[in-house]
Amino acid sequence: MLSDGARPRLAPGVRTQHDGARGAWVVQAPERLVYPDEAAMAVLARCDGRRTVEEIVAEVAQEHGESPTALEDDIHELLEELMAHGVLTDGGP
């Protein structure tokens, strides 16, 4: 399980790009493309290796007028899935 103190960031070789033709964001990873929805992109945009998971949850919750506890499980699940697929890595302490 990903700790609240983890600092997720894009894994080496992974980048995000806006696809103007589709009007959507694309995460380009070695041998795969991921098309995150708006909510996932709100989380991914904050995965810079500086913010902790706890800070990401708090910022996204504030931006959407939700309580952090209402979004915490969903954000943890998203981050863990992206880490399992090699899109994110832990940026360390």
ZIRA-V730871 format. One record per backbone hydrogen bond with DSSP energy under -0.5 kcal/mol. CO is the residue of the C=O (numbers start at 1). NH is the residue of the N-H. E is the energy in kcal/mol with one decimal. If there is no record, write none. Layout:
BEGIN
CO:NH:E
CO:NH:E
END
This chain:
BEGIN
3:6:-1.2
4:54:-2.4
6:53:-1.8
7:91:-3.7
8:49:-2.1
9:89:-2.7
11:14:-2.0
15:28:-3.2
17:19:-0.6
17:26:-2.7
18:20:-1.0
19:23:-1.9
19:24:-1.6
24:19:-3.5
26:17:-2.3
26:28:-0.7
27:29:-0.7
27:34:-2.3
28:15:-2.1
29:32:-2.4
32:29:-2.5
34:27:-3.2
34:36:-0.8
37:41:-2.5
38:42:-1.7
39:43:-1.2
40:44:-3.0
41:45:-2.5
43:46:-1.6
44:47:-1.6
46:48:-1.9
47:10:-0.7
52:56:-2.4
53:57:-2.7
54:58:-2.2
55:59:-2.6
56:60:-2.6
57:61:-2.5
58:62:-2.4
59:63:-2.5
60:64:-1.7
61:66:-2.9
62:65:-1.1
67:70:-1.1
67:71:-0.9
68:71:-0.8
68:72:-1.9
71:75:-2.5
72:76:-2.5
73:77:-2.4
74:78:-2.3
75:79:-2.6
76:80:-2.6
77:81:-2.2
78:82:-2.4
79:83:-2.2
80:84:-2.3
81:85:-1.5
82:87:-2.5
82:88:-1.2
83:86:-1.5
87:11:-2.6
89:9:-2.5
89:91:-0.6
END
